[in-house]
Structure formats: C-alpha cells, structure tokens
Amino acid sequence: MNPMKIVSKPADGSDRTLEFAWLHEHGASLRGYWVALLKNELLASGRKLECVLEEVRARGLESKALVHRIAE
C-alpha cells in the first residue's frame, strides 16, 4: 500500500484556502463521499471516485480541481 501524501499547497503553487474552507463548512453533510472542488465551488460529488473524476474531466478541470474523500 502506498502512503498518502498530504499537501496544503500543490506543486503549482495554487492556494487551496477556499477549498479547505468549503470542506470545513459543508463536509459534514457529505461524509463518505468523494468531492471535487475548485475554489468555493463543488464541481462533483459521489460515492465512487471514478464517477467524480469523470465529471471533472468532462468539464476540463482535472488538473485544477481538488479531489478529496470525506471520512465517514
């Protein structure tokens, strides 16, 4: 199993403050879900990572979105 790496600032230098604020404010209502966020906008959510990634790719935002699973 590969250990997960947690970063507060991606290699591209983008600021994730708005995404983390969104998770803090809304995360409790989506426990057990994968979410894709860009700034303070929820791009996609679902129980299956593949479905969330598909939605993000369809919008052309896969390199910009923060994808995160909210623990149950």
PDB file of N, H, CA, C and O in Angstrom:
ATOM      1  N   MET A   1       0.852  -1.178   0.000  1.00  0.00           N
ATOM      2  CA  MET A   1       0.000   0.000   0.000  1.00  0.00           C
ATOM      3  C   MET A   1       0.895   1.238   0.000  1.00  0.00           C
ATOM      4  O   MET A   1       1.875   1.313   0.741  1.00  0.00           O
ATOM      5  N   ASN A   2       0.543   2.193  -0.834  1.00  0.00           N
ATOM      6  H   ASN A   2      -0.253   2.132  -1.436  1.00  0.00           H
ATOM      7  CA  ASN A   2       1.297   3.437  -0.900  1.00  0.00           C
ATOM      8  C   ASN A   2       0.789   4.413   0.146  1.00  0.00           C
ATOM      9  O   ASN A   2      -0.421   4.605   0.273  1.00  0.00           O
ATOM     10  N   PRO A   3       1.688   5.034   0.898  1.00  0.00           N
ATOM     11  CA  PRO A   3       1.232   6.036   1.871  1.00  0.00           C
ATOM     12  C   PRO A   3       0.728   7.271   1.131  1.00  0.00           C
ATOM     13  O   PRO A   3       1.267   7.657   0.093  1.00  0.00           O
ATOM     14  N   MET A   4      -0.307   7.876   1.682  1.00  0.00           N
ATOM     15  H   MET A   4      -0.745   7.563   2.524  1.00  0.00           H
ATOM     16  CA  MET A   4      -0.853   9.084   1.064  1.00  0.00           C
ATOM     17  C   MET A   4      -0.004  10.271   1.454  1.00  0.00           C
ATOM     18  O   MET A   4       0.522  10.338   2.565  1.00  0.00           O
ATOM     19  N   LYS A   5       0.123  11.192   0.549  1.00  0.00           N
ATOM     20  H   LYS A   5      -0.305  11.138  -0.353  1.00  0.00           H
ATOM     21  CA  LYS A   5       0.866  12.411   0.806  1.00  0.00           C
ATOM     22  C   LYS A   5      -0.131  13.543   0.968  1.00  0.00           C
ATOM     23  O   LYS A   5      -0.990  13.742   0.109  1.00  0.00           O
ATOM     24  N   ILE A   6      -0.027  14.273   2.042  1.00  0.00           N
ATOM     25  H   ILE A   6       0.671  14.111   2.739  1.00  0.00           H
ATOM     26  CA  ILE A   6      -0.930  15.385   2.310  1.00  0.00           C
ATOM     27  C   ILE A   6      -0.170  16.679   2.064  1.00  0.00           C
ATOM     28  O   ILE A   6       0.897  16.906   2.634  1.00  0.00           O
ATOM     29  N   VAL A   7      -0.726  17.512   1.219  1.00  0.00           N
ATOM     30  H   VAL A   7      -1.593  17.328   0.756  1.00  0.00           H
ATOM     31  CA  VAL A   7      -0.092  18.797   0.932  1.00  0.00           C
ATOM     32  C   VAL A   7      -1.115  19.902   1.099  1.00  0.00           C
ATOM     33  O   VAL A   7      -2.280  19.742   0.736  1.00  0.00           O
ATOM     34  N   SER A   8      -0.680  21.011   1.643  1.00  0.00           N
ATOM     35  H   SER A   8       0.267  21.141   1.938  1.00  0.00           H
ATOM     36  CA  SER A   8      -1.589  22.147   1.784  1.00  0.00           C
ATOM     37  C   SER A   8      -1.475  23.089   0.599  1.00  0.00           C
ATOM     38  O   SER A   8      -2.351  23.922   0.366  1.00  0.00           O
ATOM     39  N   LYS A   9      -0.388  22.952  -0.147  1.00  0.00           N
ATOM     40  H   LYS A   9       0.325  22.276   0.042  1.00  0.00           H
ATOM     41  CA  LYS A   9      -0.188  23.782  -1.321  1.00  0.00           C
ATOM     42  C   LYS A   9       0.377  22.911  -2.429  1.00  0.00           C
ATOM     43  O   LYS A   9       1.478  22.381  -2.288  1.00  0.00           O
ATOM     44  N   PRO A  10      -0.352  22.749  -3.533  1.00  0.00           N
ATOM     45  CA  PRO A  10       0.122  21.909  -4.622  1.00  0.00           C
ATOM     46  C   PRO A  10       1.422  22.431  -5.226  1.00  0.00           C
ATOM     47  O   PRO A  10       1.810  23.579  -5.009  1.00  0.00           O
ATOM     48  N   ALA A  11       2.078  21.573  -5.979  1.00  0.00           N
ATOM     49  H   ALA A  11       1.762  20.640  -6.156  1.00  0.00           H
ATOM     50  CA  ALA A  11       3.350  21.920  -6.605  1.00  0.00           C
ATOM     51  C   ALA A  11       3.234  23.130  -7.520  1.00  0.00           C
ATOM     52  O   ALA A  11       4.212  23.849  -7.726  1.00  0.00           O
ATOM     53  N   ASP A  12       2.039  23.361  -8.072  1.00  0.00           N
ATOM     54  H   ASP A  12       1.245  22.777  -7.905  1.00  0.00           H
ATOM     55  CA  ASP A  12       1.888  24.506  -8.972  1.00  0.00           C
ATOM     56  C   ASP A  12       1.748  25.825  -8.214  1.00  0.00           C
ATOM     57  O   ASP A  12       1.644  26.885  -8.831  1.00  0.00           O
ATOM     58  N   GLY A  13       1.744  25.766  -6.879  1.00  0.00           N
ATOM     59  H   GLY A  13       1.828  24.905  -6.378  1.00  0.00           H
ATOM     60  CA  GLY A  13       1.700  26.978  -6.071  1.00  0.00           C
ATOM     61  C   GLY A  13       0.314  27.544  -5.836  1.00  0.00           C
ATOM     62  O   GLY A  13       0.183  28.606  -5.226  1.00  0.00           O
ATOM     63  N   SER A  14      -0.735  26.857  -6.308  1.00  0.00           N
ATOM     64  H   SER A  14      -0.629  25.995  -6.803  1.00  0.00           H
ATOM     65  CA  SER A  14      -2.089  27.382  -6.109  1.00  0.00           C
ATOM     66  C   SER A  14      -2.477  27.324  -4.629  1.00  0.00           C
ATOM     67  O   SER A  14      -2.034  26.452  -3.882  1.00  0.00           O
ATOM     68  N   ASP A  15      -3.299  28.259  -4.243  1.00  0.00           N
ATOM     69  H   ASP A  15      -3.659  28.968  -4.850  1.00  0.00           H
ATOM     70  CA  ASP A  15      -3.756  28.373  -2.861  1.00  0.00           C
ATOM     71  C   ASP A  15      -5.062  27.594  -2.710  1.00  0.00           C
ATOM     72  O   ASP A  15      -5.993  27.814  -3.485  1.00  0.00           O
ATOM     73  N   ARG A  16      -5.151  26.704  -1.748  1.00  0.00           N
ATOM     74  H   ARG A  16      -4.395  26.526  -1.118  1.00  0.00           H
ATOM     75  CA  ARG A  16      -6.343  25.876  -1.529  1.00  0.00           C
ATOM     76  C   ARG A  16      -7.177  26.350  -0.335  1.00  0.00           C
ATOM     77  O   ARG A  16      -8.002  25.595   0.180  1.00  0.00           O
ATOM     78  N   THR A  17      -6.974  27.565   0.096  1.00  0.00           N
ATOM     79  H   THR A  17      -6.304  28.179  -0.323  1.00  0.00           H
ATOM     80  CA  THR A  17      -7.695  28.093   1.252  1.00  0.00           C
ATOM     81  C   THR A  17      -9.211  28.000   1.070  1.00  0.00           C
ATOM     82  O   THR A  17      -9.920  27.591   1.989  1.00  0.00           O
ATOM     83  N   LEU A  18      -9.704  28.371  -0.090  1.00  0.00           N
ATOM     84  H   LEU A  18      -9.128  28.704  -0.837  1.00  0.00           H
ATOM     85  CA  LEU A  18     -11.156  28.351  -0.321  1.00  0.00           C
ATOM     86  C   LEU A  18     -11.701  26.927  -0.319  1.00  0.00           C
ATOM     87  O   LEU A  18     -12.793  26.684   0.194  1.00  0.00           O
ATOM     88  N   GLU A  19     -10.952  25.983  -0.888  1.00  0.00           N
ATOM     89  H   GLU A  19     -10.065  26.180  -1.304  1.00  0.00           H
ATOM     90  CA  GLU A  19     -11.394  24.594  -0.892  1.00  0.00           C
ATOM     91  C   GLU A  19     -11.461  24.036   0.528  1.00  0.00           C
ATOM     92  O   GLU A  19     -12.424  23.355   0.883  1.00  0.00           O
ATOM     93  N   PHE A  20     -10.438  24.323   1.343  1.00  0.00           N
ATOM     94  H   PHE A  20      -9.656  24.876   1.055  1.00  0.00           H
ATOM     95  CA  PHE A  20     -10.440  23.835   2.717  1.00  0.00           C
ATOM     96  C   PHE A  20     -11.549  24.494   3.540  1.00  0.00           C
ATOM     97  O   PHE A  20     -12.133  23.853   4.413  1.00  0.00           O
ATOM     98  N   ALA A  21     -11.838  25.749   3.271  1.00  0.00           N
ATOM     99  H   ALA A  21     -11.364  26.269   2.561  1.00  0.00           H
ATOM    100  CA  ALA A  21     -12.948  26.430   3.956  1.00  0.00           C
ATOM    101  C   ALA A  21     -14.277  25.772   3.579  1.00  0.00           C
ATOM    102  O   ALA A  21     -15.142  25.583   4.434  1.00  0.00           O
ATOM    103  N   TRP A  22     -14.439  25.420   2.289  1.00  0.00           N
ATOM    104  H   TRP A  22     -13.736  25.573   1.594  1.00  0.00           H
ATOM    105  CA  TRP A  22     -15.663  24.750   1.842  1.00  0.00           C
ATOM    106  C   TRP A  22     -15.806  23.412   2.563  1.00  0.00           C
ATOM    107  O   TRP A  22     -16.886  23.080   3.053  1.00  0.00           O
ATOM    108  N   LEU A  23     -14.723  22.647   2.627  1.00  0.00           N
ATOM    109  H   LEU A  23     -13.846  22.916   2.229  1.00  0.00           H
ATOM    110  CA  LEU A  23     -14.766  21.353   3.320  1.00  0.00           C
ATOM    111  C   LEU A  23     -15.149  21.524   4.787  1.00  0.00           C
ATOM    112  O   LEU A  23     -15.941  20.745   5.318  1.00  0.00           O
ATOM    113  N   HIS A  24     -14.599  22.522   5.431  1.00  0.00           N
ATOM    114  H   HIS A  24     -13.956  23.154   5.000  1.00  0.00           H
ATOM    115  CA  HIS A  24     -14.907  22.774   6.845  1.00  0.00           C
ATOM    116  C   HIS A  24     -16.387  23.123   7.028  1.00  0.00           C
ATOM    117  O   HIS A  24     -17.024  22.675   7.982  1.00  0.00           O
ATOM    118  N   GLU A  25     -16.920  23.916   6.118  1.00  0.00           N
ATOM    119  H   GLU A  25     -16.403  24.280   5.343  1.00  0.00           H
ATOM    120  CA  GLU A  25     -18.311  24.373   6.239  1.00  0.00           C
ATOM    121  C   GLU A  25     -19.334  23.321   5.808  1.00  0.00           C
ATOM    122  O   GLU A  25     -20.388  23.203   6.432  1.00  0.00           O
ATOM    123  N   HIS A  26     -19.045  22.563   4.764  1.00  0.00           N
ATOM    124  H   HIS A  26     -18.188  22.658   4.257  1.00  0.00           H
ATOM    125  CA  HIS A  26     -20.042  21.670   4.171  1.00  0.00           C
ATOM    126  C   HIS A  26     -19.716  20.185   4.287  1.00  0.00           C
ATOM    127  O   HIS A  26     -20.565  19.346   3.986  1.00  0.00           O
ATOM    128  N   GLY A  27     -18.521  19.851   4.711  1.00  0.00           N
ATOM    129  H   GLY A  27     -17.832  20.533   4.955  1.00  0.00           H
ATOM    130  CA  GLY A  27     -18.069  18.468   4.702  1.00  0.00           C
ATOM    131  C   GLY A  27     -18.931  17.498   5.484  1.00  0.00           C
ATOM    132  O   GLY A  27     -19.093  16.352   5.066  1.00  0.00           O
ATOM    133  N   ALA A  28     -19.480  17.918   6.594  1.00  0.00           N
ATOM    134  H   ALA A  28     -19.347  18.849   6.934  1.00  0.00           H
ATOM    135  CA  ALA A  28     -20.266  17.013   7.439  1.00  0.00           C
ATOM    136  C   ALA A  28     -21.475  16.443   6.701  1.00  0.00           C
ATOM    137  O   ALA A  28     -21.911  15.331   6.999  1.00  0.00           O
ATOM    138  N   SER A  29     -22.014  17.183   5.756  1.00  0.00           N
ATOM    139  H   SER A  29     -21.660  18.086   5.514  1.00  0.00           H
ATOM    140  CA  SER A  29     -23.200  16.710   5.041  1.00  0.00           C
ATOM    141  C   SER A  29     -22.853  15.726   3.914  1.00  0.00           C
ATOM    142  O   SER A  29     -23.748  15.148   3.297  1.00  0.00           O
ATOM    143  N   LEU A  30     -21.567  15.540   3.651  1.00  0.00           N
ATOM    144  H   LEU A  30     -20.840  16.009   4.152  1.00  0.00           H
ATOM    145  CA  LEU A  30     -21.138  14.647   2.565  1.00  0.00           C
ATOM    146  C   LEU A  30     -20.177  13.569   3.056  1.00  0.00           C
ATOM    147  O   LEU A  30     -19.298  13.128   2.316  1.00  0.00           O
ATOM    148  N   ARG A  31     -20.347  13.154   4.285  1.00  0.00           N
ATOM    149  H   ARG A  31     -21.061  13.512   4.886  1.00  0.00           H
ATOM    150  CA  ARG A  31     -19.467  12.107   4.840  1.00  0.00           C
ATOM    151  C   ARG A  31     -19.583  10.832   4.009  1.00  0.00           C
ATOM    152  O   ARG A  31     -20.680  10.386   3.673  1.00  0.00           O
ATOM    153  N   GLY A  32     -18.413  10.252   3.685  1.00  0.00           N
ATOM    154  H   GLY A  32     -17.522  10.615   3.958  1.00  0.00           H
ATOM    155  CA  GLY A  32     -18.380   9.042   2.891  1.00  0.00           C
ATOM    156  C   GLY A  32     -18.381   9.292   1.390  1.00  0.00           C
ATOM    157  O   GLY A  32     -18.335   8.344   0.606  1.00  0.00           O
ATOM    158  N   TYR A  33     -18.433  10.544   0.985  1.00  0.00           N
ATOM    159  H   TYR A  33     -18.471  11.314   1.622  1.00  0.00           H
ATOM    160  CA  TYR A  33     -18.464  10.899  -0.434  1.00  0.00           C
ATOM    161  C   TYR A  33     -17.099  11.412  -0.898  1.00  0.00           C
ATOM    162  O   TYR A  33     -16.305  11.935  -0.116  1.00  0.00           O
ATOM    163  N   TRP A  34     -16.860  11.242  -2.187  1.00  0.00           N
ATOM    164  H   TRP A  34     -17.505  10.817  -2.823  1.00  0.00           H
ATOM    165  CA  TRP A  34     -15.761  11.910  -2.864  1.00  0.00           C
ATOM    166  C   TRP A  34     -16.304  13.238  -3.346  1.00  0.00           C
ATOM    167  O   TRP A  34     -17.435  13.313  -3.825  1.00  0.00           O
ATOM    168  N   VAL A  35     -15.504  14.287  -3.223  1.00  0.00           N
ATOM    169  H   VAL A  35     -14.585  14.226  -2.834  1.00  0.00           H
ATOM    170  CA  VAL A  35     -15.903  15.595  -3.731  1.00  0.00           C
ATOM    171  C   VAL A  35     -14.780  16.155  -4.593  1.00  0.00           C
ATOM    172  O   VAL A  35     -13.603  15.872  -4.367  1.00  0.00           O
ATOM    173  N   ALA A  36     -15.156  16.938  -5.566  1.00  0.00           N
ATOM    174  H   ALA A  36     -16.112  17.168  -5.750  1.00  0.00           H
ATOM    175  CA  ALA A  36     -14.202  17.675  -6.391  1.00  0.00           C
ATOM    176  C   ALA A  36     -14.547  19.145  -6.239  1.00  0.00           C
ATOM    177  O   ALA A  36     -15.681  19.556  -6.485  1.00  0.00           O
ATOM    178  N   LEU A  37     -13.564  19.931  -5.833  1.00  0.00           N
ATOM    179  H   LEU A  37     -12.643  19.597  -5.633  1.00  0.00           H
ATOM    180  CA  LEU A  37     -13.783  21.344  -5.556  1.00  0.00           C
ATOM    181  C   LEU A  37     -12.828  22.201  -6.368  1.00  0.00           C
ATOM    182  O   LEU A  37     -11.706  21.796  -6.672  1.00  0.00           O
ATOM    183  N   LEU A  38     -13.290  23.380  -6.710  1.00  0.00           N
ATOM    184  H   LEU A  38     -14.202  23.709  -6.464  1.00  0.00           H
ATOM    185  CA  LEU A  38     -12.436  24.395  -7.302  1.00  0.00           C
ATOM    186  C   LEU A  38     -12.832  25.705  -6.652  1.00  0.00           C
ATOM    187  O   LEU A  38     -13.934  26.217  -6.847  1.00  0.00           O
ATOM    188  N   LYS A  39     -11.910  26.226  -5.883  1.00  0.00           N
ATOM    189  H   LYS A  39     -11.014  25.810  -5.725  1.00  0.00           H
ATOM    190  CA  LYS A  39     -12.164  27.398  -5.036  1.00  0.00           C
ATOM    191  C   LYS A  39     -13.329  27.060  -4.105  1.00  0.00           C
ATOM    192  O   LYS A  39     -13.236  26.088  -3.355  1.00  0.00           O
ATOM    193  N   ASN A  40     -14.411  27.818  -4.123  1.00  0.00           N
ATOM    194  H   ASN A  40     -14.487  28.608  -4.732  1.00  0.00           H
ATOM    195  CA  ASN A  40     -15.533  27.515  -3.228  1.00  0.00           C
ATOM    196  C   ASN A  40     -16.704  26.886  -3.972  1.00  0.00           C
ATOM    197  O   ASN A  40     -17.851  26.997  -3.540  1.00  0.00           O
ATOM    198  N   GLU A  41     -16.415  26.226  -5.092  1.00  0.00           N
ATOM    199  H   GLU A  41     -15.483  26.136  -5.444  1.00  0.00           H
ATOM    200  CA  GLU A  41     -17.459  25.587  -5.894  1.00  0.00           C
ATOM    201  C   GLU A  41     -17.317  24.065  -5.861  1.00  0.00           C
ATOM    202  O   GLU A  41     -16.234  23.522  -6.080  1.00  0.00           O
ATOM    203  N   LEU A  42     -18.419  23.400  -5.585  1.00  0.00           N
ATOM    204  H   LEU A  42     -19.299  23.841  -5.407  1.00  0.00           H
ATOM    205  CA  LEU A  42     -18.472  21.945  -5.655  1.00  0.00           C
ATOM    206  C   LEU A  42     -18.693  21.568  -7.110  1.00  0.00           C
ATOM    207  O   LEU A  42     -19.741  21.868  -7.681  1.00  0.00           O
ATOM    208  N   LEU A  43     -17.709  20.913  -7.708  1.00  0.00           N
ATOM    209  H   LEU A  43     -16.857  20.670  -7.244  1.00  0.00           H
ATOM    210  CA  LEU A  43     -17.799  20.520  -9.108  1.00  0.00           C
ATOM    211  C   LEU A  43     -18.533  19.202  -9.272  1.00  0.00           C
ATOM    212  O   LEU A  43     -19.305  19.024 -10.215  1.00  0.00           O
ATOM    213  N   ALA A  44     -18.290  18.277  -8.348  1.00  0.00           N
ATOM    214  H   ALA A  44     -17.663  18.422  -7.582  1.00  0.00           H
ATOM    215  CA  ALA A  44     -18.896  16.944  -8.431  1.00  0.00           C
ATOM    216  C   ALA A  44     -18.800  16.279  -7.071  1.00  0.00           C
ATOM    217  O   ALA A  44     -17.928  16.606  -6.265  1.00  0.00           O
ATOM    218  N   SER A  45     -19.708  15.338  -6.823  1.00  0.00           N
ATOM    219  H   SER A  45     -20.417  15.073  -7.477  1.00  0.00           H
ATOM    220  CA  SER A  45     -19.644  14.533  -5.603  1.00  0.00           C
ATOM    221  C   SER A  45     -20.280  13.181  -5.883  1.00  0.00           C
ATOM    222  O   SER A  45     -21.155  13.058  -6.740  1.00  0.00           O
ATOM    223  N   GLY A  46     -19.834  12.176  -5.155  1.00  0.00           N
ATOM    224  H   GLY A  46     -19.123  12.276  -4.459  1.00  0.00           H
ATOM    225  CA  GLY A  46     -20.397  10.851  -5.331  1.00  0.00           C
ATOM    226  C   GLY A  46     -19.683   9.830  -4.477  1.00  0.00           C
ATOM    227  O   GLY A  46     -18.615  10.102  -3.930  1.00  0.00           O
ATOM    228  N   ARG A  47     -20.270   8.661  -4.363  1.00  0.00           N
ATOM    229  H   ARG A  47     -21.138   8.440  -4.807  1.00  0.00           H
ATOM    230  CA  ARG A  47     -19.689   7.579  -3.569  1.00  0.00           C
ATOM    231  C   ARG A  47     -18.510   6.912  -4.276  1.00  0.00           C
ATOM    232  O   ARG A  47     -17.652   6.310  -3.632  1.00  0.00           O
ATOM    233  N   LYS A  48     -18.474   7.025  -5.617  1.00  0.00           N
ATOM    234  H   LYS A  48     -19.171   7.515  -6.141  1.00  0.00           H
ATOM    235  CA  LYS A  48     -17.415   6.375  -6.390  1.00  0.00           C
ATOM    236  C   LYS A  48     -16.473   7.414  -6.983  1.00  0.00           C
ATOM    237  O   LYS A  48     -16.899   8.347  -7.664  1.00  0.00           O
ATOM    238  N   LEU A  49     -15.192   7.236  -6.711  1.00  0.00           N
ATOM    239  H   LEU A  49     -14.846   6.478  -6.158  1.00  0.00           H
ATOM    240  CA  LEU A  49     -14.179   8.149  -7.221  1.00  0.00           C
ATOM    241  C   LEU A  49     -14.234   8.253  -8.742  1.00  0.00           C
ATOM    242  O   LEU A  49     -14.124   9.345  -9.298  1.00  0.00           O
ATOM    243  N   GLU A  50     -14.404   7.127  -9.406  1.00  0.00           N
ATOM    244  H   GLU A  50     -14.494   6.239  -8.954  1.00  0.00           H
ATOM    245  CA  GLU A  50     -14.404   7.121 -10.871  1.00  0.00           C
ATOM    246  C   GLU A  50     -15.471   8.056 -11.444  1.00  0.00           C
ATOM    247  O   GLU A  50     -15.227   8.748 -12.433  1.00  0.00           O
ATOM    248  N   CYS A  51     -16.638   8.075 -10.830  1.00  0.00           N
ATOM    249  H   CYS A  51     -16.836   7.514 -10.027  1.00  0.00           H
ATOM    250  CA  CYS A  51     -17.732   8.931 -11.307  1.00  0.00           C
ATOM    251  C   CYS A  51     -17.401  10.409 -11.117  1.00  0.00           C
ATOM    252  O   CYS A  51     -17.679  11.234 -11.988  1.00  0.00           O
ATOM    253  N   VAL A  52     -16.808  10.733  -9.976  1.00  0.00           N
ATOM    254  H   VAL A  52     -16.582  10.064  -9.269  1.00  0.00           H
ATOM    255  CA  VAL A  52     -16.434  12.124  -9.705  1.00  0.00           C
ATOM    256  C   VAL A  52     -15.360  12.569 -10.694  1.00  0.00           C
ATOM    257  O   VAL A  52     -15.442  13.665 -11.249  1.00  0.00           O
ATOM    258  N   LEU A  53     -14.355  11.722 -10.915  1.00  0.00           N
ATOM    259  H   LEU A  53     -14.289  10.832 -10.464  1.00  0.00           H
ATOM    260  CA  LEU A  53     -13.294  12.070 -11.853  1.00  0.00           C
ATOM    261  C   LEU A  53     -13.830  12.233 -13.271  1.00  0.00           C
ATOM    262  O   LEU A  53     -13.373  13.102 -14.013  1.00  0.00           O
ATOM    263  N   GLU A  54     -14.779  11.416 -13.641  1.00  0.00           N
ATOM    264  H   GLU A  54     -15.150  10.709 -13.038  1.00  0.00           H
ATOM    265  CA  GLU A  54     -15.387  11.513 -14.971  1.00  0.00           C
ATOM    266  C   GLU A  54     -16.067  12.869 -15.166  1.00  0.00           C
ATOM    267  O   GLU A  54     -15.931  13.496 -16.217  1.00  0.00           O
ATOM    268  N   GLU A  55     -16.793  13.310 -14.151  1.00  0.00           N
ATOM    269  H   GLU A  55     -16.903  12.801 -13.297  1.00  0.00           H
ATOM    270  CA  GLU A  55     -17.465  14.613 -14.230  1.00  0.00           C
ATOM    271  C   GLU A  55     -16.459  15.755 -14.328  1.00  0.00           C
ATOM    272  O   GLU A  55     -16.650  16.699 -15.095  1.00  0.00           O
ATOM    273  N   VAL A  56     -15.389  15.659 -13.546  1.00  0.00           N
ATOM    274  H   VAL A  56     -15.234  14.893 -12.923  1.00  0.00           H
ATOM    275  CA  VAL A  56     -14.367  16.709 -13.552  1.00  0.00           C
ATOM    276  C   VAL A  56     -13.658  16.750 -14.902  1.00  0.00           C
ATOM    277  O   VAL A  56     -13.402  17.825 -15.446  1.00  0.00           O
ATOM    278  N   ARG A  57     -13.345  15.580 -15.434  1.00  0.00           N
ATOM    279  H   ARG A  57     -13.553  14.707 -14.992  1.00  0.00           H
ATOM    280  CA  ARG A  57     -12.691  15.521 -16.757  1.00  0.00           C
ATOM    281  C   ARG A  57     -13.599  16.098 -17.846  1.00  0.00           C
ATOM    282  O   ARG A  57     -13.127  16.788 -18.750  1.00  0.00           O
ATOM    283  N   ALA A  58     -14.887  15.818 -17.760  1.00  0.00           N
ATOM    284  H   ALA A  58     -15.270  15.257 -17.025  1.00  0.00           H
ATOM    285  CA  ALA A  58     -15.836  16.325 -18.751  1.00  0.00           C
ATOM    286  C   ALA A  58     -15.869  17.854 -18.761  1.00  0.00           C
ATOM    287  O   ALA A  58     -16.159  18.472 -19.785  1.00  0.00           O
ATOM    288  N   ARG A  59     -15.572  18.446 -17.624  1.00  0.00           N
ATOM    289  H   ARG A  59     -15.337  17.944 -16.792  1.00  0.00           H
ATOM    290  CA  ARG A  59     -15.540  19.911 -17.521  1.00  0.00           C
ATOM    291  C   ARG A  59     -14.163  20.480 -17.837  1.00  0.00           C
ATOM    292  O   ARG A  59     -13.975  21.697 -17.857  1.00  0.00           O
ATOM    293  N   GLY A  60     -13.191  19.585 -18.086  1.00  0.00           N
ATOM    294  H   GLY A  60     -13.344  18.597 -18.069  1.00  0.00           H
ATOM    295  CA  GLY A  60     -11.837  20.022 -18.421  1.00  0.00           C
ATOM    296  C   GLY A  60     -11.069  20.618 -17.264  1.00  0.00           C
ATOM    297  O   GLY A  60     -10.188  21.456 -17.458  1.00  0.00           O
ATOM    298  N   LEU A  61     -11.407  20.180 -16.043  1.00  0.00           N
ATOM    299  H   LEU A  61     -12.122  19.499 -15.886  1.00  0.00           H
ATOM    300  CA  LEU A  61     -10.799  20.784 -14.848  1.00  0.00           C
ATOM    301  C   LEU A  61      -9.968  19.802 -14.026  1.00  0.00           C
ATOM    302  O   LEU A  61      -9.666  20.078 -12.865  1.00  0.00           O
ATOM    303  N   GLU A  62      -9.593  18.655 -14.609  1.00  0.00           N
ATOM    304  H   GLU A  62      -9.838  18.430 -15.552  1.00  0.00           H
ATOM    305  CA  GLU A  62      -8.904  17.634 -13.824  1.00  0.00           C
ATOM    306  C   GLU A  62      -7.568  18.105 -13.254  1.00  0.00           C
ATOM    307  O   GLU A  62      -7.147  17.616 -12.206  1.00  0.00           O
ATOM    308  N   SER A  63      -6.907  19.025 -13.908  1.00  0.00           N
ATOM    309  H   SER A  63      -7.250  19.422 -14.760  1.00  0.00           H
ATOM    310  CA  SER A  63      -5.615  19.476 -13.389  1.00  0.00           C
ATOM    311  C   SER A  63      -5.762  20.602 -12.367  1.00  0.00           C
ATOM    312  O   SER A  63      -4.787  20.959 -11.707  1.00  0.00           O
ATOM    313  N   LYS A  64      -6.952  21.162 -12.225  1.00  0.00           N
ATOM    314  H   LYS A  64      -7.745  20.872 -12.761  1.00  0.00           H
ATOM    315  CA  LYS A  64      -7.170  22.284 -11.313  1.00  0.00           C
ATOM    316  C   LYS A  64      -7.952  21.914 -10.064  1.00  0.00           C
ATOM    317  O   LYS A  64      -7.785  22.549  -9.023  1.00  0.00           O
ATOM    318  N   ALA A  65      -8.796  20.908 -10.146  1.00  0.00           N
ATOM    319  H   ALA A  65      -8.932  20.392 -10.992  1.00  0.00           H
ATOM    320  CA  ALA A  65      -9.705  20.580  -9.046  1.00  0.00           C
ATOM    321  C   ALA A  65      -8.986  19.871  -7.892  1.00  0.00           C
ATOM    322  O   ALA A  65      -8.015  19.143  -8.095  1.00  0.00           O
ATOM    323  N   LEU A  66      -9.481  20.102  -6.710  1.00  0.00           N
ATOM    324  H   LEU A  66     -10.270  20.693  -6.546  1.00  0.00           H
ATOM    325  CA  LEU A  66      -9.060  19.351  -5.530  1.00  0.00           C
ATOM    326  C   LEU A  66     -10.065  18.217  -5.376  1.00  0.00           C
ATOM    327  O   LEU A  66     -11.264  18.461  -5.248  1.00  0.00           O
ATOM    328  N   VAL A  67      -9.576  16.968  -5.388  1.00  0.00           N
ATOM    329  H   VAL A  67      -8.602  16.770  -5.491  1.00  0.00           H
ATOM    330  CA  VAL A  67     -10.444  15.809  -5.219  1.00  0.00           C
ATOM    331  C   VAL A  67     -10.120  15.216  -3.859  1.00  0.00           C
ATOM    332  O   VAL A  67      -8.959  14.975  -3.530  1.00  0.00           O
ATOM    333  N   HIS A  68     -11.166  14.986  -3.072  1.00  0.00           N
ATOM    334  H   HIS A  68     -12.109  15.182  -3.339  1.00  0.00           H
ATOM    335  CA  HIS A  68     -10.981  14.592  -1.669  1.00  0.00           C
ATOM    336  C   HIS A  68     -12.116  13.677  -1.234  1.00  0.00           C
ATOM    337  O   HIS A  68     -13.266  13.876  -1.626  1.00  0.00           O
ATOM    338  N   ARG A  69     -11.797  12.683  -0.430  1.00  0.00           N
ATOM    339  H   ARG A  69     -10.863  12.522  -0.111  1.00  0.00           H
ATOM    340  CA  ARG A  69     -12.840  11.830   0.146  1.00  0.00           C
ATOM    341  C   ARG A  69     -13.062  12.270   1.586  1.00  0.00           C
ATOM    342  O   ARG A  69     -12.118  12.369   2.370  1.00  0.00           O
ATOM    343  N   ILE A  70     -14.307  12.529   1.920  1.00  0.00           N
ATOM    344  H   ILE A  70     -15.074  12.448   1.284  1.00  0.00           H
ATOM    345  CA  ILE A  70     -14.669  12.962   3.264  1.00  0.00           C
ATOM    346  C   ILE A  70     -14.938  11.724   4.099  1.00  0.00           C
ATOM    347  O   ILE A  70     -15.807  10.922   3.756  1.00  0.00           O
ATOM    348  N   ALA A  71     -14.211  11.562   5.178  1.00  0.00           N
ATOM    349  H   ALA A  71     -13.505  12.213   5.456  1.00  0.00           H
ATOM    350  CA  ALA A  71     -14.338  10.376   6.021  1.00  0.00           C
ATOM    351  C   ALA A  71     -15.735  10.293   6.638  1.00  0.00           C
ATOM    352  O   ALA A  71     -16.386  11.301   6.911  1.00  0.00           O
ATOM    353  N   GLU A  72     -16.166   9.044   6.845  1.00  0.00           N
ATOM    354  H   GLU A  72     -15.637   8.225   6.624  1.00  0.00           H
ATOM    355  CA  GLU A  72     -17.491   8.811   7.455  1.00  0.00           C
ATOM    356  C   GLU A  72     -17.447   9.020   8.933  1.00  0.00           C
ATOM    357  O   GLU A  72     -18.465   8.869   9.608  1.00  0.00           O
TER     358      GLU A  72
END
